Amino acid sequence: MNRKIFTLIFLVISVFLSFQFCQGKGKKSGNSDIVAKVGNQVITTGEFIRRAEYTVRPLYCQGSSNVDKQIILNSLIAEKLLAQEAAEDSDFYSNKNIMSYLEGRKEQAMRQVHYYYEAYNKVKVNPDVVKRIFPLAGRKYNVSYFTVDKEKEAAFVRKKLFKDKMPFNKMFALLSHTKGDSLPSRQVSWEKGEVKEIEQALFSYPLKKDEIVGPVSINGKFIFMRINGWIDSPRRTVSENQADQRLDDITDWLKENKAWENYKLYVAGLMKGKKVEFVRETFENLAVLAAKATIVSDSIRKAILKKEIWDPNKEMRGLTADMVEDIRTIADHPLLKIDGKIWTIKDFQAEIKKHPLVFRNRYLSKKNFVEEFRLAIVDLISDKYITLDAYKKGYDKDKMVTENYNMWKESLLALYQKHKFLNERGVKEHDQMEIIKKYLDPYVVSLFKKYSGEIQINVPAFNKIELTRISMVSVQPEMAFPLLVPSFPTLTTNSRLDYGKNQDYFFIKIFP
C-alpha cells in the first residue's frame, strides 16, 4: 500500500469521486446534471467534462466551440449505443482478461471508497492549527540535504547530527567521501506541491535557521535537511481570494495527513498477525523473468489499453511469448505463504491481472529490482486485504463504484464492438480519419436512427457546458490502473443532433 496512492488529489473513485468529492466533498450529482439519457444509461455534466478534458481528444473535436461539443456528445452517445449492441456478446464476457481487468477496476475504486469513508471523511481539522500554519505556507525555504539508503545508516547519522553535534557539511563529507563543498541544496515551497513527507516535515511547525530536519522516510530512503534560510511571502501581496484558497488548501492538507496516519493504523489492524513468507528459489526465478518483462511492459500495456484488452492470447500482459512459456513451467510452484495459505505462481498471475504490480521506486535497475519486486508483491497483498474488508462493508455496491465500473465496462464493450464491426468488413487500421468517415460515421448514424426513441438530450444543461482547448491525460500515477478515464471514443465526426425526443419537455416533466 503506497502513501501517494491515497493523497487527496487522487482521492477519487477513479472518475466519479474526483468530480464529486474533490469539488463537492461528497455531494452527489443531482438530476439537473444529466445532459443526456441513452436507454437506461445517463451522461452527466461531470462525466461529459471528464471524458472530454481528462484525456486527449482527436483533432476534429479538440476545440471548445458548439460544434466540438456536439461531436463530443455524439461520440459519448455512440459509445453507449455500441456498448448496447455488444451487450449480449458471449465472447466478450467469456474472456478472462476482460473480466479480470473490469474486476480490478472495480476493486481499485472500492479501495478508494474504503479510504474515504474509513479515514478521510472521519477527520475534523482544528481551525487554530490552520491559522498557525497559514504564515508557514507562504515560506520558500532554502535547504541543503543528503540521502541515505538504509534505516541503520539513518540511525547512525541521526546520532551523529543530534547527539554528537557533528556539522551537517562534515557529516555529508563523511558519507560521500568528499570535502563537503558539493552538498546539494534547493528551494522548497509549500505552494509548489512537494512530496507530502517533505511538506509535513517543513511546514507543520516553525523552524529556525540552521535547524536540521530528518530523517524523513520516502520510498525506503531517508532524507536529512538543513534550513539555510527562507523568504516569506509578504501578507500585503496575498489577495483575499488567495488567502481563502490557501486556508482551504491547508485544511485539506492537514485532513489528508491525519487521515493517512489513521488509515495506516486501520490497515495495520487488518494485517495484524499476517506475515508474508516467500519461497526463496521460486521468488528468485520469478524475479529474473519479471525483470526482463519490465523492460517492455510499458509499451505492451499501452497497446493493450488501446485495443487488445480482450485478446484471449494475451495471457500474461507485459510478458513475451517465451517468458510466458517459462512462467508456465513453474506455474504450480509455491511462491509465498500468507495467513496459512499458499500462493502458487498461477495464483499470483491471477492476482496481478486484477492488480498489476505498482513499484514504489520508479527508477528500477538490476541492483534494486529484486527488493522493489518483493515490496510490490507485499503491497499487492496488503491491498487484497483492504479489498476484502471493502467487500465486507458492502462498498462493491456503492453508487460511485458501480457507476465507475459501468463506465469502464461500456467503454470496453464499445471498443470491442467497434473492432468487431471493422473486422467483419475486413477493414485494416491505417488512416483513422478515413476509417471513421467511410465506415464508422454511417454506422453511428444508423444506430442513432435505430435507437432514436431511447435518446433524450437536456439542451439547457448541454448549453451551459464550457470546455478548454488544453490536451492532457489525467492519471493516478501510482495506482494499479493509473488512467483516470477511458480514452476518448473515436467513433464519429458527426455534429448533428437530429435524433431523440423533445428534450426540454422531457426533463422538465421528469426532473422538476
N, C-alpha and C positions, 0 to 999 in steps of 0.2 A: 504494500500500500504506500503510494508515494505522496509526499507532502503537497506537491504542487497540484496534484490532481484535484484536490478539493478546495482550492482557493476560491474566493467569492466570484472572481471573474468567470471561472469555469464551473460555478455552481449552477449548472443547467441540467435539465433532464434532456440531454442532447440539445434539441431545439427549443422546446416549449418553456422550460424553466428559464432559459436565457432571456426570453422576452418578458415573462410574467413575474419571475422572482426578482431579477436584477432591475427591472423597471417598475414593477408594481409590488414588490416584496410579498408575493403570494397571492395577489388578486387574480381571479380567473377571468378569462375573456367573457364579455357579455355577448348577447346575440347581436348587438349592434355592430360587433366587429366582423360579422360574417359578410364576405364580399361575394361569394358565390356558393350555390349548392349544386352538387352533381349526384343525383340519386340521393342516397343517404349519407353521402360524404359532403364535408364543407371545406371551404377555403376561407380562412380568416384573414383579416388585415395583417396580423402578425406573421402568419405563415407566408403570405404573399411577399411581404418585405424581406423576410429571411431568405426565401428561395430566390429572390431577385438580387439581394445585396450581399449575402454571406457566401456566395460562390461566383465564379466568373460567368457572366452572360455572353452568349455569342454576339458577334459584331452587329448582326441585323436587329438586335433589340438592346443594345448597350447604352442607349441614351436615356433621357428622362422625360421625353415627350409623351403625349397621349397615345400616339401610335405605338411607341415602345411598350407602354403599359398594357395596351390591348394585346400585343403579341405575347407578352408575359402571361397575361390572364388566359389567353387561348392555349398557351403551352401547358400551364398548370391544369386546366380543364382537360386537355387532351391526355395528359399523363394519367388522370383518374379514369378516363374512358378506356385507354389501352389496358390499364390495370383491370378494369371491369371485364374487358374482352378475354383476358388471360386468367380470370379468377378461378375458373374450373379446370385449368390445365394441370393434369396429374403429374406431368413431367417436372413442373416447377416444384410442386410440394413434395415430390418423392426424392428430390435432390438433397442429399445430406449436407452438402456445403452451404446451400442457400439457407436451410433451416438452422444450421449451426450459427451462421452469420446473423440471422434475424434474432435468434435466441440470445446471442452475445450482445447485440444492440439493446435488446430489452433489459438484460441483466445489468448492463452498464448504467442505463437510465435508472434502474431500481436502486443501485448503489448510490447514485447522486441524490435521489429522493430520500434514501435512508440517512445520508449525511445531513440533509437539510432538516428533516423532522427530528432526528435523534440528537443533533448537536446545534446546528446553526440557529434554528428557529427558537431554541430554548435560551439563548444568550441575551441578557439585558446589559446594556452599556451604561456606566455611570457618567452622567454629563460633566461632572467635575474632572474626571480623568481626561475627557475630550478637551476641555478648556486648558488643562495642564500641558497637553501635548501640542496644542494649536501652534504656539510660537516655535516649537522644535521642528514642526513640519515645514517651516519656512527656511530652515538652515540648509546650507550647502557645505558639507564637511570636506576637508582635505585630509585623507588618511594615508598612512603608509601601512603596508600589510605584507604578510607572507603566509604560506600554507604548509601544513604538514599532513602526511597521509594516514598515520596510524594513531589510534587512541592512546597507546602507551607513550608515543612520542609527544603527543599533545599534553599529556600529564606532566612529562619532564619539562617541556617548555613553560608551562604554566607555573611550575615550582620555581624555575629559574627567574622568570619575569616578576612574579608577585611576591615570592618569599625571599629569594636571594637578591632581588632588585637589580638584576642584570640589565644593562641598557638594551633597548629594543634593537638598535643597529648592530650591537655586538652579538645578540642572540641570532639575528639573521646571518651575520657573517660566519658564525659557528656552524649553522645548519647548511649554508650554501658554499662554504669553503672559499669565501671571497673576503674582500676588505670591508664589506658592508655598505659601500658607497653606491651600490646598484640596487638598493632597496626600492621596490616598486611603490608607487603612490598613485592615487586617483581621487577624483571628486565624486562625492556621493550625495544625492539629493533625494528626499522623500517623494517629490512630485514626479520624478522620472520613472518611478516604479522599479526599485531594485529587487533583488532576491529577498523574499519575505523574511528569512532568518537575519539577513543584514539589516533590513529595515527595523526589525524588532530590537536588535541589539543597539542600534544607534539612535533611534528616535522615541524609545519608550520613556527614557529619563534624561534629564540634563547631564551632559558630560563636560569634562574640563579639558583644557589644553594639555597635551602630553599624556592624557589618560590612555591606558591600554585596555582594549576590549577583546574578549575571547577566552577560550576558543569557541568559535561559532561553527557548529557542525552543519555541513551542507553536502549531501550526497556522499557521505562516507569520508569526506575530507574536513580538516579543521583549520579555520582561518583566525589569525591574530591580527588586530589592527591597533594603530596608534593614532590618536587625534592630533593632527598637526595644527589645526585651526578651523575656522568656519566663517562663512559670510551669512548674515541674517537678511532676509527679505524685509525691507522697511515696511512697517504696518501701513504707512500712508499710500504705498503703491498697490496695496491689495484692495480691490473694489469690494463693495458689499456682496455682490453676487459671487465673487471669487472666495470671499470669506465663508459664505454659506456653503459653497461647494466643498471647501476644504474641511469644514466641520462634518459634513455628510461623509466625506471620504475617510476621515479619521474614525468616525463612528463605525463605518463598515469594516475598516481595517482592524480595529480593536475587537469587534464582534467576530470577525473571521479568525483572528489569532486565538481568542478564547475558545471558540467553537472547535478549532483544530486540537487544542490541548484536551478539551473534554472528549473529543472523538477518539483520540489516541487511547485514552483510558477505557473508553467503551469497547474499542476493538481489542485492547489488551485483555479485557474480560472475556470476550468471545474466544480468544486464542489461549486462555489460561490452561496450562497442563498439556498443551499440544506442541509437540516437538517434531520438526522435520528431520528425518534421518535418511540421508542419501546412501544408495548402494554405490560405493566408490567407482568400481570398474565400469558399471553401466553408465553412470553420470559422466565419467571422463570420455567414454566413447561417444556419447550423445553430444557432449560439448564440442568435440572435434568436428562432428557433422554440422552442428548449429553454427559454428564459427565460419565454416565455408558458405553456408546458406545465407548468413547475414550480409555477406558482400553483395549479393544480388537481390536480396529480399525487397528492397525499396522499389526497384523498377518493376518487379513482378507484382508486388502488391498494388502499385498504381494501375497496372494493366487489369488486374482482377477487379478493382473498384470501378474501372471504366466499363468493362463489358464481359468479363469472364467469370463473374461470381458464381454462376450456376453451372459452370463447366464440370461435369462429373469426373473428368480425367485429372482435375487439379486436386489430387488427394491431399497433398501437403503444400499449402501455399508457401511460397518462398523457397522451396527446395527443387533442385533439378531432378530429372528422372533418375539419374544414377544415385543421387543421395536418397531418393525415396526408396529405391531398392535396398540400399544399405540400411535404412531405417527398418524396413520390413524384416530383415534378417535378425533384428534384435527386438522386434515389436512386443514379444511376450516376456522379455527380460524385466525383472523388477527394478524400478528406478528409485523409488523412495517409499518411506513408510511414514504415515501421519495419522495420529489418533487411532492407532490399531489397524489401519487399513493400508494395503499395499497398492501403490500405483505402478502399473507396468508402463512401458514406453507407449503402448497402444492407448492406455488411459490418458497419458499425458498429451498425446496427439489430439484426442477428443476434446480435452480441456482448452488447448491453445486455439482450436478452431472457434471456440466461443469467446476466448480471451487471449488474443495474441500477446506475446510477451512484451513488457514495457521495461526497457533498461533504464536504470537510474542515471547512469552516466552515458551521455550521447556519444562521447568520444571513445569508441571501442578499439582496442588493439589486441595483439596476441598476448601481450603482457597482462592485461586486466580482464580479458574476455571471460575466462572460466569463473572468476569471482562474480562478475556482473551477471553472468548467466545464472549462477546459483541464486543470487539476490532476486533476479527477475522471477524465478520459479517460486521463491518464498513469497514474493508479493502477490503472485497469481493465487497461491493457496490462501493467503490472507483475504484476498478479495472474494474467494469462493465461500469462505465462512461468513463474510459480510452479506453475500448474496443469499445464503441460506437463511440468515436472520431476517433479511428483507422479505423473502418469501413467507417466512413465519408470521411476519407482521402485516402481510397482505399487500405489500407495495407493488406486486405484479399486477394488481387490479386498479392501481391509482390512475386517475384520468389522464394525467400528464404522461405516464409511462405508456398507456395504451395508445394515446394519440401519436406519440413519438414512434412507437412500434409500427403503427399503421402507415405513417408517412414513409418510413423506410421500406415497408413491405410493398406499398403501392408503387414506389419509385422503381423497385426491382422488378415487380410484375410488369410495369410499363416497359422497362428496358428489355425484359425477356420477350414481351410481345412484339416490340419494335424489331428486334433481331430475327425473331421467328418470321414475321411478315416479310422482311427483306430477304431472308434466306430462301423462303418459298418461291421467291421471284428471281432467285439467282443473282441478286444484287451484290456486287463486290464493293467494299468500302474503300473509296478513294477520295472523291470530291464530295465533302459533306453537304455543301450547298446544293450541288446538283442532285444528290440523293433526296434531300428534303423537298426541293422544288418538284422533281419528277415523280417521286413515289409517296413521300410522307404527307405533303400538303394535301393531295387529293384524298389520301386515306383518312386523314384527320377530318376533312370536310365531310366525308361520308359518315364518320362517327358522330359529328355534330348533328347531322340530319337524322341519323338513326336514334339518337338519344335526346333530341331537341326538347321533348316534353319533360325530361328529367333535369334540365339545366335551368337554373334561375340565377340572375345577377342582381346584386344590390348596387344600382348605379350611383346613388349618393355616396355610399361608403367607398366605392371604387374611385370616384372623382376626387375624394379627399386624399388619396394616397399620393405621397411625393417621394420620388426616387432621386438618388445621386447618380453621377456618371463614373463613380470610383469602382474599379475592378479589384476584387480581393477574394481570398479564400480563407474563411474563418475556421480555425482549428482549436481543438483542445489538445495541446502539444504533448502531454504525457498520459494520454488515455490509450486504452487498448484499441479503441476505434476513434481516431482523432478528428475526422471530418465532422463538422457541426451539422451540416445539412447535406442531402444528396446533391450530386451535380445537377446543373440546370438541364431540364428536359428539352433536348434539341429535337423537336418533333414537328414544328410548323413555323412558317413565316407569316401566316395569315393574321391580319389585324382586324378583320371584320367581326363585329359582334352581332350576327344576324340569326340568332337562334334563341330558344328559351321562351319563357313566359314574360308577361308584363311585370318587370321586376319590382317597381315601386309599390304596386298594389300588393304583391305577394308579401313583401317584407313588412309593410305597414299592417297588414292583416294578421300575420303570424307573430310578428315581434313588435307589438305596440310600445 
